[in-house]
Amino acid sequence: MIVKEGIKKYIAGQPEPKRSDMQELHQLIVQLLPKCKLWFLDGKNSEGKIVSNPNIGYGSYTIKYADGTTRAFYQIGLSANKTGISVYILGIRDKTYLAQTYGKKIGRASVSGYCIKFKTLKDINIEILAAAIQYGLEVRQ
């Protein structure tokens, strides 16, 4: 329950229109992954120092490092940033796939190997974003 409360407070603490956009995206991702594990990372390290923007995470997969260690992490991430919103689609091996497949169709967004950044939802095609998220979920299964 602490995770859900953290997510709720994080979204509620955003200024409009970012708050409404984040709430809509949260609902969309939960619809795509109805039984997923939810994560909330407050952006602080073990000493309580802020090291990143807070993130909401959805789903779970295991990251395998070169040294043989593993760690569980979320598949899809959602975060507010200074200029808008970032959606992270983690675990895609081909770092050109998102940009090549969705970059020209999504609208006014920056698309990298694992991140789609945009100012507001009205700037992008939400159906294309949903397709990119769905791809990220399927490629990890």
Backbone as a printed PyTorch tensor [residue, N CA C, xyz], in Angstrom:
tensor([[[  0.8180,  -1.2050,   0.0000],
         [  0.0000,   0.0000,   0.0000],
         [  0.8630,   1.2700,   0.0000]],

        [[  2.0670,   1.2000,   0.5380],
         [  2.9490,   2.3680,   0.5710],
         [  3.2980,   2.8100,  -0.8460]],

        [[  3.5090,   1.8580,  -1.7530],
         [  3.8390,   2.1760,  -3.1410],
         [  2.6800,   2.9300,  -3.7860]],

        [[  1.4690,   2.4280,  -3.6330],
         [  0.3070,   3.0890,  -4.2330],
         [  0.1200,   4.4950,  -3.6740]],

        [[  0.3570,   4.6750,  -2.3860],
         [  0.2510,   6.0120,  -1.7860],
         [  1.3340,   6.9400,  -2.3290]],

        [[  2.5620,   6.4150,  -2.4910],
         [  3.6550,   7.2110,  -3.0540],
         [  3.3350,   7.6670,  -4.4670]],

        [[  2.7790,   6.7580,  -5.2680],
         [  2.3890,   7.0880,  -6.6430],
         [  1.3090,   8.1630,  -6.6350]],

        [[  0.3080,   7.9800,  -5.8010],
         [ -0.8030,   8.9330,  -5.7230],
         [ -0.3080,  10.3270,  -5.3320]],

        [[  0.5530,  10.4060,  -4.3290],
         [  1.0940,  11.6990,  -3.8770],
         [  1.9840,  12.3330,  -4.9410]],

        [[  2.7890,  11.5020,  -5.5960],
         [  3.6900,  12.0050,  -6.6360],
         [  2.8920,  12.6390,  -7.7720]],

        [[  1.8860,  11.9310,  -8.2580],
         [  1.0580,  12.4730,  -9.3380],
         [  0.3140,  13.7160,  -8.8690]],

        [[ -0.2700,  13.6670,  -7.6780],
         [ -1.0310,  14.8090,  -7.1430],
         [ -0.1500,  16.0450,  -6.9480]],

        [[  1.1380,  15.8420,  -6.7470],
         [  2.0560,  16.9560,  -6.5230],
         [  2.5260,  17.6490,  -7.7890]],

        [[  2.1120,  17.1630,  -8.9380],
         [  2.5210,  17.7680, -10.2080],
         [  1.5870,  18.9280, -10.5610]],

        [[  2.1230,  19.9740, -11.1900],
         [  1.2570,  21.0700, -11.6420],
         [  0.4370,  20.6320, -12.8510]],

        [[ -0.6830,  21.2580, -13.0610],
         [ -1.4820,  21.0010, -14.2730],
         [ -0.7890,  21.6470, -15.4660]],

        [[ -0.8640,  21.1060, -16.6460],
         [ -1.6120,  19.9200, -17.0610],
         [ -0.8630,  18.6120, -16.8390]],

        [[  0.3790,  18.6970, -16.3140],
         [  1.1890,  17.4920, -16.1240],
         [  0.4880,  16.4830, -15.2080]],

        [[ -0.1870,  16.9710, -14.1690],
         [ -0.8810,  16.0780, -13.2370],
         [ -1.9170,  15.2190, -13.9640]],

        [[ -2.7710,  15.8510, -14.7520],
         [ -3.8020,  15.1160, -15.4900],
         [ -3.1890,  14.1640, -16.5150]],

        [[ -2.1350,  14.6120, -17.1960],
         [ -1.4600,  13.7650, -18.1790],
         [ -0.8370,  12.5470, -17.5000]],

        [[ -0.1840,  12.7610, -16.3650],
         [  0.4340,  11.6440, -15.6430],
         [ -0.6320,  10.6670, -15.1490]],

        [[ -1.7510,  11.1880, -14.6700],
         [ -2.8300,  10.3180, -14.2050],
         [ -3.3820,   9.4860, -15.3620]],

        [[ -3.5680,  10.1130, -16.5100],
         [ -4.0600,   9.3910, -17.6810],
         [ -3.0690,   8.3060, -18.1250]],

        [[ -1.7870,   8.6370, -18.1270],
         [ -0.7730,   7.6490, -18.5070],
         [ -0.7030,   6.5090, -17.4960]],

        [[ -0.8030,   6.8380, -16.2160],
         [ -0.8000,   5.8120, -15.1680],
         [ -1.9490,   4.8320, -15.4080]],

        [[ -3.1290,   5.3630, -15.6700],
         [ -4.3000,   4.5090, -15.9110],
         [ -4.1090,   3.6660, -17.1730]],

        [[ -3.5500,   4.2530, -18.2280],
         [ -3.3000,   3.5220, -19.4670],
         [ -2.3560,   2.3420, -19.2240]],

        [[ -1.2680,   2.5920, -18.5310],
         [ -0.2780,   1.5340, -18.3160],
         [ -0.8540,   0.4300, -17.4260]],

        [[ -1.6130,   0.8130, -16.4090],
         [ -2.2450,  -0.1970, -15.5520],
         [ -3.2560,  -1.0220, -16.3560]],

        [[ -3.9290,  -0.4150, -17.3200],
         [ -4.8410,  -1.1750, -18.1910],
         [ -4.0710,  -2.1650, -19.0580]],

        [[ -2.8990,  -1.7430, -19.5490],
         [ -2.0860,  -2.6290, -20.3830],
         [ -1.4680,  -3.7640, -19.5590]],

        [[ -1.2100,  -3.4920, -18.2890],
         [ -0.5700,  -4.4520, -17.3790],
         [ -1.4030,  -4.5610, -16.0980]],

        [[ -2.6070,  -5.0930, -16.1510],
         [ -3.5240,  -5.0160, -15.0090],
         [ -3.0410,  -5.6870, -13.7200]],

        [[ -2.2200,  -6.6960, -13.8120],
         [ -1.7680,  -7.4090, -12.6070],
         [ -0.2900,  -7.1720, -12.3320]],

        [[  0.2440,  -6.0820, -12.8670],
         [  1.6760,  -5.8450, -12.7540],
         [  2.0880,  -5.4150, -11.3540]],

        [[  3.3520,  -5.6500, -11.0800],
         [  3.9550,  -5.1170,  -9.8640],
         [  4.1290,  -3.6170, -10.0770]],

        [[  3.7510,  -2.8330,  -9.0710],
         [  3.9600,  -1.3920,  -9.1160],
         [  5.2050,  -1.0420,  -8.3080]],

        [[  5.9370,  -0.0720,  -8.7930],
         [  7.1440,   0.4160,  -8.1310],
         [  6.9890,   1.9210,  -7.9360]],

        [[  7.6050,   2.4470,  -6.8980],
         [  7.7530,   3.8920,  -6.7720],
         [  9.1380,   4.1640,  -6.2340]],

        [[  9.9380,   4.8410,  -7.0420],
         [ 11.2870,   5.2280,  -6.6460],
         [ 11.2790,   6.7280,  -6.4130]],

        [[ 11.6160,   7.1430,  -5.1980],
         [ 11.5150,   8.5630,  -4.8470],
         [ 12.6650,   9.4150,  -5.3610]],

        [[ 13.6510,   8.8010,  -6.0110],
         [ 14.7690,   9.5480,  -6.5870],
         [ 15.9110,   9.7980,  -5.6100]],

        [[ 15.8310,   9.2190,  -4.4030],
         [ 16.8670,   9.4350,  -3.3930],
         [ 17.7370,   8.1960,  -3.2530]],

        [[ 19.0260,   8.4370,  -2.9650],
         [ 19.9250,   7.3140,  -2.7240],
         [ 19.8350,   6.8870,  -1.2570]],

        [[ 20.6830,   5.9470,  -0.8480],
         [ 20.6100,   5.4100,   0.5170],
         [ 20.9170,   6.4480,   1.5970]],

        [[ 21.5810,   7.5480,   1.2330],
         [ 21.8530,   8.6240,   2.1900],
         [ 20.7500,   9.6880,   2.1990]],

        [[ 19.7200,   9.4930,   1.3710],
         [ 18.6220,  10.4500,   1.3060],
         [ 18.8720,  11.6150,   0.3700]],

        [[ 19.9590,  11.5710,  -0.3840],
         [ 20.2900,  12.6280,  -1.3380],
         [ 19.5230,  12.3880,  -2.6460]],

        [[ 18.9510,  13.4380,  -3.2260],
         [ 18.2290,  13.3160,  -4.4910],
         [ 19.2370,  13.1140,  -5.6180]],

        [[ 19.0780,  12.0000,  -6.3340],
         [ 20.0070,  11.6620,  -7.4150],
         [ 19.3080,  11.5270,  -8.7660]],

        [[ 17.9700,  11.4910,  -8.7650],
         [ 17.2190,  11.3940, -10.0160],
         [ 15.7900,  11.8730,  -9.7850]],

        [[ 15.0570,  12.0260, -10.8820],
         [ 13.6350,  12.3230, -10.7590],
         [ 12.9330,  11.0960, -10.1860]],

        [[ 11.8950,  11.2900,  -9.3790],
         [ 11.1030,  10.1350,  -8.9480],
         [ 10.5290,   9.4040, -10.1660]],

        [[ 10.3160,   8.1000, -10.0190],
         [  9.8060,   7.2570, -11.0950],
         [  8.7060,   6.3460, -10.5890]],

        [[  7.6900,   6.1720, -11.4080],
         [  6.6910,   5.1360, -11.1820],
         [  7.0790,   4.0000, -12.1130]],

        [[  7.1010,   2.7740, -11.5960],
         [  7.4660,   1.6220, -12.4100],
         [  6.3360,   0.6230, -12.4900]],

        [[  6.3080,  -0.1150, -13.6120],
         [  5.2600,  -1.0940, -13.8830],
         [  5.9000,  -2.3780, -14.3840]],

        [[  5.4390,  -3.5130, -13.8560],
         [  5.9630,  -4.7910, -14.2990],
         [  7.2900,  -5.0980, -13.6280]],

        [[  7.8820,  -6.2040, -14.0060],
         [  9.1420,  -6.6050, -13.3990],
         [  9.8900,  -7.5190, -14.3510]],

        [[ 11.1830,  -7.3300, -14.4340],
         [ 12.0420,  -8.2540, -15.1590],
         [ 13.3850,  -8.2960, -14.4590]],

        [[ 14.1710,  -9.2850, -14.7650],
         [ 15.4600,  -9.4600, -14.1090],
         [ 16.5710,  -8.9690, -15.0220]],

        [[ 17.3740,  -8.0790, -14.4860],
         [ 18.5420,  -7.5630, -15.1970],
         [ 19.7220,  -8.4590, -14.8270]],

        [[ 20.4420,  -8.9260, -15.8330],
         [ 21.6300,  -9.7400, -15.5980],
         [ 22.8570,  -8.9110, -15.9540]],

        [[ 23.7510,  -8.7550, -14.9910],
         [ 24.9600,  -7.9690, -15.1930],
         [ 26.1100,  -8.8600, -15.6550]],

        [[ 27.1350,  -8.2420, -16.2150],
         [ 28.2840,  -8.9720, -16.7500],
         [ 28.9950,  -9.7860, -15.6670]],

        [[ 28.9490,  -9.3290, -14.4310],
         [ 29.6220, -10.0520, -13.3460],
         [ 28.8080, -11.2300, -12.8090]],

        [[ 27.6410, -11.4760, -13.4260],
         [ 26.8080, -12.6050, -13.0220],
         [ 25.7190, -12.2730, -12.0190]],

        [[ 25.7560, -11.0660, -11.4520],
         [ 24.7220, -10.6910, -10.4950],
         [ 23.4410, -10.3240, -11.2370]],

        [[ 22.3360, -10.3930, -10.5270],
         [ 21.0410, -10.0490, -11.1020],
         [ 20.3120,  -9.0940, -10.1730]],

        [[ 19.3430,  -8.4040, -10.7390],
         [ 18.5220,  -7.4770,  -9.9580],
         [ 17.1790,  -7.3400, -10.6470]],

        [[ 16.1230,  -7.3100,  -9.8620],
         [ 14.7870,  -7.0770, -10.4120],
         [ 14.6000,  -5.5810, -10.6160]],

        [[ 13.9080,  -5.2180, -11.6920],
         [ 13.6190,  -3.8140, -11.9690],
         [ 12.3390,  -3.7500, -12.7830]],

        [[ 11.7780,  -2.5450, -12.9100],
         [ 10.5270,  -2.4120, -13.6630],
         [ 10.7630,  -2.4310, -15.1660]],

        [[  9.7060,  -2.8010, -15.9260],
         [  9.7640,  -2.8400, -17.3870],
         [  9.4400,  -1.4840, -18.0030]],

        [[  8.4140,  -0.8330, -17.4570],
         [  7.9380,   0.4540, -17.9670],
         [  8.0370,   1.4700, -16.8420]],

        [[  8.5460,   2.6450, -17.1510],
         [  8.6680,   3.6990, -16.1420],
         [  7.9870,   4.9710, -16.6050]],

        [[  7.5570,   5.7550, -15.6440],
         [  6.8850,   7.0290, -15.9030],
         [  7.4560,   8.0580, -14.9420]],

        [[  7.8680,   9.2010, -15.4790],
         [  8.4850,  10.2200, -14.6430],
         [  8.1950,  11.6150, -15.1840]],

        [[  7.9550,  12.5370, -14.2650],
         [  7.8570,  13.9500, -14.6350],
         [  9.2750,  14.5020, -14.7150]],

        [[  9.5140,  15.3980, -15.6600],
         [ 10.7990,  16.0870, -15.7310],
         [ 10.5300,  17.5860, -15.8580]],

        [[ 11.5640,  18.3890, -15.9210],
         [ 11.3810,  19.8460, -15.9500],
         [ 10.5310,  20.3200, -17.1140]],

        [[ 10.6780,  19.6790, -18.2600],
         [  9.9760,  20.1560, -19.4540],
         [  8.7450,  19.3410, -19.8180]],

        [[  8.4880,  18.2440, -19.1220],
         [  7.3310,  17.4370, -19.4810],
         [  7.3070,  16.0970, -18.7880]],

        [[  7.1820,  15.0360, -19.5880],
         [  7.0170,  13.6800, -19.0810],
         [  7.9350,  12.7370, -19.8580]],

        [[  8.4840,  11.7610, -19.1410],
         [  9.2930,  10.7160, -19.7690],
         [  8.6300,   9.3690, -19.5190]],

        [[  8.5670,   8.5550, -20.5740],
         [  8.1150,   7.1740, -20.4670],
         [  9.3110,   6.3040, -20.8330]],

        [[  9.7000,   5.4280, -19.9100],
         [ 10.8440,   4.5510, -20.1170],
         [ 10.3450,   3.1600, -20.4990]],

        [[ 10.9240,   2.5990, -21.5310],
         [ 10.5940,   1.2490, -21.9760],
         [ 11.9050,   0.4710, -21.9230]],

        [[ 12.0720,  -0.2790, -20.8490],
         [ 13.3630,  -0.8800, -20.5570],
         [ 13.4760,  -2.3200, -21.0660]],

        [[ 14.6950,  -2.6980, -21.3530],
         [ 14.9730,  -4.0740, -21.7350],
         [ 14.9560,  -4.3610, -23.2170]],

        [[ 14.7770,  -3.3460, -24.0470],
         [ 14.8080,  -3.5650, -25.5000],
         [ 16.2730,  -3.6130, -25.9310]],

        [[ 16.6810,  -4.7050, -26.5260],
         [ 18.0900,  -4.8750, -26.9100],
         [ 18.4960,  -3.9590, -28.0670]],

        [[ 17.6340,  -3.8220, -29.0610],
         [ 17.9280,  -2.9870, -30.2330],
         [ 17.6310,  -1.5300, -29.8680]],

        [[ 18.6710,  -0.7700, -29.6080],
         [ 18.5220,   0.6120, -29.1420],
         [ 18.0720,   1.5850, -30.2280]],

        [[ 17.8900,   1.1100, -31.4570],
         [ 17.3790,   1.9740, -32.5170],
         [ 15.8960,   1.7090, -32.7890]],

        [[ 15.3560,   0.6250, -32.2330],
         [ 14.0040,   0.1810, -32.5650],
         [ 12.9260,   1.2250, -32.2520]],

        [[ 12.9100,   1.7630, -31.0650],
         [ 11.8500,   2.7220, -30.7010],
         [ 11.8340,   3.9240, -31.6380]],

        [[ 12.9860,   4.5200, -31.8450],
         [ 13.0570,   5.7090, -32.7080],
         [ 12.6650,   5.3850, -34.1420]],

        [[ 13.1500,   4.2550, -34.6690],
         [ 12.8460,   3.8940, -36.0560],
         [ 11.3770,   3.5170, -36.2450]],

        [[ 10.8050,   2.8480, -35.2800],
         [  9.4480,   2.3310, -35.4220],
         [  8.3730,   3.3380, -35.0340]],

        [[  8.6190,   4.1120, -33.9830],
         [  7.5740,   5.0000, -33.4590],
         [  7.9170,   6.4940, -33.5520]],

        [[  9.1760,   6.8250, -33.7570],
         [  9.6320,   8.2110, -33.7160],
         [  8.9060,   9.1680, -34.6450]],

        [[  8.6820,   8.7730, -35.8820],
         [  8.0460,   9.6700, -36.8460],
         [  6.5290,   9.7030, -36.7070]],

        [[  5.9570,   8.6810, -36.0660],
         [  4.4980,   8.5870, -35.9520],
         [  3.9490,   9.1470, -34.6500]],

        [[  4.7950,   9.3140, -33.6550],
         [  4.3000,   9.6280, -32.3130],
         [  3.9250,  11.0960, -32.1270]],

        [[  4.4690,  11.9730, -32.9290],
         [  4.1790,  13.3970, -32.7740],
         [  5.3880,  14.1290, -32.2280]],

        [[  5.1350,  15.1970, -31.4910],
         [  6.2270,  16.0250, -30.9630],
         [  6.8010,  15.3830, -29.7050]],

        [[  7.7780,  14.5140, -29.9210],
         [  8.4280,  13.7970, -28.8240],
         [  9.8640,  13.4970, -29.2160]],

        [[ 10.6880,  13.3200, -28.2190],
         [ 12.0580,  12.8720, -28.4030],
         [ 12.0720,  11.3800, -28.0790]],

        [[ 12.5610,  10.5750, -29.0060],
         [ 12.5570,   9.1260, -28.8170],
         [ 13.9910,   8.6090, -28.8860]],

        [[ 14.4390,   7.9960, -27.7890],
         [ 15.7850,   7.4130, -27.7420],
         [ 15.6730,   5.8950, -27.7090]],

        [[ 16.7340,   5.2310, -27.3340],
         [ 16.7480,   3.7800, -27.2900],
         [ 15.8150,   3.1700, -26.2650]],

        [[ 15.4690,   3.9390, -25.2320],
         [ 14.5960,   3.4110, -24.1800],
         [ 13.6410,   4.4500, -23.5990]],

        [[ 13.6440,   5.6630, -24.1090],
         [ 12.8600,   6.7340, -23.5000],
         [ 12.1070,   7.5530, -24.5510]],

        [[ 10.8600,   7.8750, -24.2070],
         [ 10.0450,   8.7620, -25.0320],
         [  9.6850,   9.9640, -24.1640]],

        [[ 10.1740,  11.1450, -24.5670],
         [  9.9400,  12.3780, -23.8060],
         [  9.0500,  13.3040, -24.6080]],

        [[  8.1210,  13.9570, -23.9160],
         [  7.2330,  14.9080, -24.5610],
         [  6.7600,  15.9080, -23.5240]],

        [[  6.2490,  17.0410, -24.0110],
         [  5.8040,  18.0900, -23.0940],
         [  4.4360,  17.7570, -22.4920]],

        [[  3.4460,  17.4810, -23.3480],
         [  2.1040,  17.1380, -22.8760],
         [  1.5190,  16.0490, -23.7680]],

        [[  0.4980,  15.3790, -23.2790],
         [ -0.1550,  14.3320, -24.0700],
         [ -0.7510,  14.8680, -25.3640]],

        [[ -1.1870,  16.1220, -25.3570],
         [ -1.7850,  16.6720, -26.5790],
         [ -0.7620,  16.8050, -27.7110]],

        [[  0.5360,  16.7300, -27.3810],
         [  1.5960,  16.8250, -28.3910],
         [  1.8810,  15.5030, -29.1050]],

        [[  1.3230,  14.4050, -28.5680],
         [  1.6550,  13.0980, -29.1300],
         [  0.3970,  12.3000, -29.4730]],

        [[  0.6090,  11.2400, -30.2190],
         [ -0.4500,  10.2910, -30.5380],
         [ -0.4140,   9.2130, -29.4510]],

        [[ -1.3860,   9.2260, -28.5530],
         [ -1.4170,   8.3130, -27.4100],
         [ -1.4850,   6.8560, -27.8570]],

        [[ -2.1240,   6.5890, -29.0050],
         [ -2.2090,   5.2120, -29.5020],
         [ -0.8320,   4.6850, -29.9220]],

        [[ -0.0040,   5.5480, -30.4630],
         [  1.3550,   5.1510, -30.8410],
         [  2.1790,   4.9160, -29.5740]],

        [[  2.0200,   5.7750, -28.5620],
         [  2.7110,   5.5640, -27.2920],
         [  2.2880,   4.2310, -26.6770]],

        [[  0.9960,   3.9370, -26.6980],
         [  0.4940,   2.6640, -26.1560],
         [  1.0900,   1.4790, -26.9250]],

        [[  1.2250,   1.6070, -28.2280],
         [  1.8190,   0.5290, -29.0420],
         [  3.2880,   0.3270, -28.6630]],

        [[  4.0090,   1.4140, -28.4260],
         [  5.4160,   1.3070, -28.0270],
         [  5.5340,   0.6330, -26.6530]],

        [[  4.6590,   1.0060, -25.7310],
         [  4.6540,   0.3830, -24.4020],
         [  4.3290,  -1.1020, -24.5280]],

        [[  3.3170,  -1.4230, -25.3250],
         [  2.9250,  -2.8240, -25.5210],
         [  4.0860,  -3.6210, -26.1030]],

        [[  4.7930,  -3.0440, -27.0640],
         [  5.9640,  -3.7150, -27.6270],
         [  6.9870,  -4.0030, -26.5340]],

        [[  7.2440,  -3.0130, -25.6960],
         [  8.2010,  -3.1900, -24.6080],
         [  7.8110,  -4.2960, -23.6530]],

        [[  6.5260,  -4.4570, -23.4220],
         [  6.0480,  -5.5280, -22.5580],
         [  6.2160,  -6.8900, -23.2170]],

        [[  5.8920,  -6.9640, -24.4980],
         [  5.9660,  -8.2480, -25.2160],
         [  7.3890,  -8.7150, -25.4510]],

        [[  8.2960,  -7.7970, -25.7130],
         [  9.6640,  -8.1630, -26.0080],
         [ 10.3620,  -8.7510, -24.7700]],

        [[  9.8960,  -8.4110, -23.5870],
         [ 10.4840,  -8.9090, -22.3450],
         [  9.8720, -10.2170, -21.8700]],

        [[  8.7920, -10.6710, -22.4820],
         [  8.1230, -11.8860, -21.9950],
         [  8.6540, -13.1270, -22.6630]]])
